[in-house]
Amino acid sequence: MWHKQKYFILSLICASFATGALVYSISTFMFDSGTGTVEYIGIEGGFYGIITDDGERYDPTNLSAEFQFDGLQVQFIVQLRRYSGSIHMWGMVVKIFYIRQI
């Protein structure tokens, strides 16, 4: 009898860890899409960020040089990097998957 309870408790613990890992992985790979404006941000040595039409601030890790122009209107798809930090401390760190000028 005790062995059955022990295995049941162990399986509940494993299931809770698996559920937590799944929730973490889903929340880590959240995506967003929309339109916004590329802006030069003159702090921490200067960098280019995207301010969405909704007012969100995105700090892209891979904005190519062809899109690094202050005031450029863009359409984008980004992966939100919720648990990534940046020395800029300005907005949500994102990885760009698609971007085009509009």
Stockholm file with secondary structure:
# STOCKHOLM 1.0

chainA/1-102         MWHKQKYFILSLICASFATGALVYSISTFMFDSGTGTVEYIGIEGGFYGIITDDGERYDPTNLSAEFQFDGLQVQFIVQLRRYSGSIHMWGMVVKIFYIRQI
#=GR chainA/1-102 SS CHHHHHHHHHHHHHHHHHHHHHHHHHHHTCEEEEEEEEEEECSTTCEEEEEETTSCEEEESCCCGGGCCTTCEEEEEEEECTTCCCSSCSSEEEEEEEEEEC
#=GC SS_cons         CHHHHHHHHHHHHHHHHHHHHHHHHHHHTCEEEEEEEEEEECSTTCEEEEEETTSCEEEESCCCGGGCCTTCEEEEEEEECTTCCCSSCSSEEEEEEEEEEC
//
